């Protein structure tokens, strides 16, 4: 038998695979194979033929093709993705690279193929990713939008790969367009048969792509992995620049996070920590290692006229496998139904307990009112007069659209309590009293709404009714368990009540759920641990809080007391001097920090006295 001649050549390599194939087969093997076969016959093979692509390898969940032209490869990818989006329930990823390949008979391998396979794994579900060498070939030749994802290190490739994601591809210019009229070659017909057979088997594609994405390592986990199933929901990416769509994508991912947190036995990282990955190209493996979770959810949102579509996937970070993926589409007015469907399907993958997944009351069925509320909520957390006024105006607009929208009314109460506490309002006490009135009203209207309860709780806390605040925070946490903000604010009430051990327990859970927290949990950990007499440990947390927020005067008071208890006289005197410089005439008797528990108050005052603060 004559040995096949080995040759090298430059080729545009096109790698594609079905997202979440293993999970699809597990749930519905017959139906999945039927849909794959139909997609290949009706979408993939015709598109390859029209663009002169040559299929040279099929795998259990994808295929590899060769093109003589990168322009043809990218144009073909755009056609295939559009047809998949319109005609198929399956979701495809595509990666394209221009590189050197080794040809052995009809097969290709080598660096050019390996890079294409790695790039494909970086593409979003339903998306296209290309290498820099491919990008250079299509510039000014195709009307596509390219997003630079930067240089990314990929497995088994010695150098970083510069990757670009491709937006909606347009047609190639007329001079580049080709019309092919010949019959389908025999190799395509043979490939279709082979593809159909091999989709049901397990082939050695792992030589090129051991996992769907890079796997995380237990040895690199920066936090202890919880015993229960753990997950981080990344911010969903809007595929349009519309402000409303960007806001809706954010609302969907945050709603998903809160809903999954209601599932018993499931550990869910807070959205305030995953927000730092918005717009980043950090791999799921790295995210899992930084947050200390086993699974990661990511997704995209796209609007088509009057319809909204979400593509989402659940990644087992420890194995690098995509264990679930789906595409959910609804009319724009049914966006809440879309969110509910997404939550239910993901929760089913993560836990058998679906009893508490859905938020029982969104308190509006009007998407416009909901988006106005979401914008108001975002503004209400920015501590400036302009932001508070913006939040107030947006909440009122939401109420104009839906007068029965309880959370919009509750948000008005939240703005009042914030402006009163931070003394932004002209009359802070009157603002707090208005907040109290609104808080009680919304709790009466919606007793099962955690957001309304936390507005009332926060107002009671600001009015120094710590017992009343704690009661409302506990009720809010029964409705919205594992919410870092509620945990931290409950701990604040407990500290003022002198119940340091209980506060510490809540704060430890809060910082684990929200690893990238702000200064307040560190400050409160210092205070709660101080109340238990562990002064060295308390000082560590107080120093961390100071590094994050050096302007908080309360930190000076607690550090002064801690230095006093530890006998660190020089630091104690320096800190007391700083207190007196900022608050002339300050003394133990005039301290704004008042702990209702006599034992706790005496411990605090004893530290200040030892530090040298005047009586």
PyMOL commands that set and color helices and strands:
alter all, ss='L'
color gray80, all
select helices_A, chain A and resi 21-27+29-50+70-87+111-122+132-138+174-176+186-198+205-207+218-220+243-261+271-277+284-291+332-350+367-380+385-401+406-421+428-445+450-462+466-479+484-496+500-513+519-531+535-548+553-566+569-582+598-611
alter helices_A, ss='H'
color red, helices_A
select strands_A, chain A and resi 6-18+54-58+62-67+92-104+107-109+128-131+146-152+161-166+229-233+237-238+266-268+295-304+307-316+321-331
alter strands_A, ss='S'
color yellow, strands_A
deselect
rebuild
show_as cartoon
